[in-house]
Amino acid sequence: MSFQIHSLPAEDFADLFDLSDAELVDKNACRQIVQSKPGTPCRVSMADAEVGETVILLNYAHQPEQSPYRATHAIFVREGAQQAKLPVGVVPEVLRSRVISLRLFDSDHMMIDADILQGDDLADAITTAFENDQVAYAHLHNAKPGCFAASVTRAH
């Protein structure tokens, strides 16, 4: 069973870069200049930001569904980032190079399984997970420090 990892749309975050630092604080966000690489994974470009780039760190509703698992968490977005269009079945380097928490959800948005694994093992783990018809989608989180990384669906 093939899968699709989804990046976030750039247009959802573009206006944040026009806000003042005080306005960002009101939105539970802040502007940062990247000091080291790797370490600042952009959820739009699905790549680590480069040293010296401007990013916004913000709270993002990655699980907005009505469920006990409804959740938000921090993400980074690079200024001027273009949305990554990942090929079916491909795990980008930004995920392969990290320890990932894989969380599996059913169609009622209930978590039915989870695991922690090396990013290089993600493709096999996701493929195996989608062999279970009860798994409707998956969420990926960086296990260290734990930011939301991406959502995953079956490829059609």
C-alpha positions in Angstrom: 0.0 0.0 0.0 1.5 3.3 -1.1 1.4 6.5 0.9 1.6 10.3 0.5 3.4 12.6 3.0 1.8 16.1 3.0 3.6 19.4 3.4 1.7 22.4 4.5 0.5 25.1 2.1 2.7 28.2 1.9 -0.2 30.6 1.6 -1.5 29.6 5.0 1.6 31.3 6.6 2.8 34.0 4.2 1.0 36.8 6.0 2.8 36.0 9.3 6.0 37.4 7.9 4.4 40.9 7.5 3.5 41.0 11.2 5.5 42.9 13.8 7.1 40.9 16.6 4.4 42.1 19.0 1.6 41.0 16.6 3.3 37.6 16.3 3.3 37.2 20.1 -0.5 37.8 20.0 -0.7 34.8 17.7 1.5 32.5 19.8 4.3 32.9 17.3 7.8 34.4 17.1 10.3 35.3 14.4 13.7 33.7 14.6 17.0 33.7 12.6 18.3 30.2 12.1 21.6 29.7 14.0 22.4 26.1 13.0 21.6 23.4 10.6 20.0 20.9 11.0 17.5 21.9 13.6 14.8 24.1 12.1 12.6 21.9 9.9 10.2 23.8 7.7 6.8 22.2 7.3 6.1 23.9 4.1 9.3 23.1 2.2 9.9 19.9 4.1 13.6 20.8 4.4 15.8 22.2 7.2 16.2 26.0 7.0 19.6 27.3 6.2 21.7 29.3 8.7 20.8 33.0 8.5 17.3 32.4 7.2 14.2 33.9 8.9 11.6 31.5 10.2 8.4 31.8 12.1 7.9 29.4 15.0 4.2 29.1 15.6 1.5 26.9 17.2 -0.3 24.9 14.6 -3.5 22.9 14.9 -2.3 19.7 13.3 -5.2 17.6 14.7 -8.2 19.9 14.5 -10.8 17.1 14.4 -13.4 16.6 17.2 -11.5 13.9 19.2 -9.8 13.4 22.5 -6.6 13.6 20.3 -7.4 17.1 19.1 -4.0 18.9 19.3 -1.8 21.7 18.4 2.0 21.9 18.5 4.9 24.1 17.4 6.1 24.1 13.8 8.7 26.2 11.8 7.9 27.9 8.5 10.7 29.5 6.4 10.2 32.9 4.9 9.5 32.6 1.2 9.2 28.8 1.3 7.5 27.0 -1.6 5.2 24.1 -0.7 7.0 20.8 -1.3 5.2 18.4 -3.7 6.5 15.1 -2.5 6.2 12.1 -4.8 4.1 9.2 -3.7 6.0 6.8 -1.4 8.9 9.2 -0.7 10.1 10.2 2.7 12.1 13.5 2.6 15.5 13.8 4.2 14.1 16.1 6.9 12.2 13.1 8.2 14.7 10.3 7.3 17.4 12.1 9.4 15.4 12.2 12.6 13.9 9.9 15.2 10.1 10.0 14.4 7.0 9.2 16.4 4.5 7.5 14.1 0.9 7.9 15.3 -1.9 6.0 13.5 -5.5 7.2 13.5 -8.8 5.6 12.5 -11.7 7.3 10.7 -13.1 8.5 14.0 -9.8 10.3 14.7 -8.9 7.9 17.5 -5.3 6.9 17.9 -5.1 3.1 17.3 -1.4 2.5 17.4 1.9 4.4 17.7 5.6 3.7 17.4 9.0 5.5 17.6 11.5 4.7 14.9 14.4 6.0 13.0 13.4 8.1 10.0 15.1 5.7 7.6 12.6 3.1 8.6 9.5 5.3 8.0 8.7 4.1 4.5 8.4 0.5 5.5 6.5 1.3 8.8 4.0 3.5 7.0 3.5 0.9 4.2 2.9 -1.8 6.8 0.5 0.4 8.8 -1.7 1.1 5.8 -2.1 -2.7 5.3 -4.5 -2.4 8.3 -7.8 -1.2 6.9 -8.6 0.5 10.2 -5.8 3.0 9.8 -7.3 6.1 8.0 -4.2 8.3 8.3 -1.0 8.9 10.2 0.7 11.8 11.9 4.5 12.1 12.2 6.2 14.0 15.0 9.9 14.6 15.7 10.5 12.4 18.8 13.2 14.9 19.9 12.1 17.6 20.6 8.6 16.5 19.4 7.3 19.1 17.0 4.6 18.1 14.5 6.3 16.9 11.3 3.6 15.9 8.7 0.4 14.1 8.0 0.3 10.9 5.9 -2.5 9.4 3.9 -2.9 6.4 1.5 -1.9 7.3 -2.0 -4.7 7.0 -4.6 
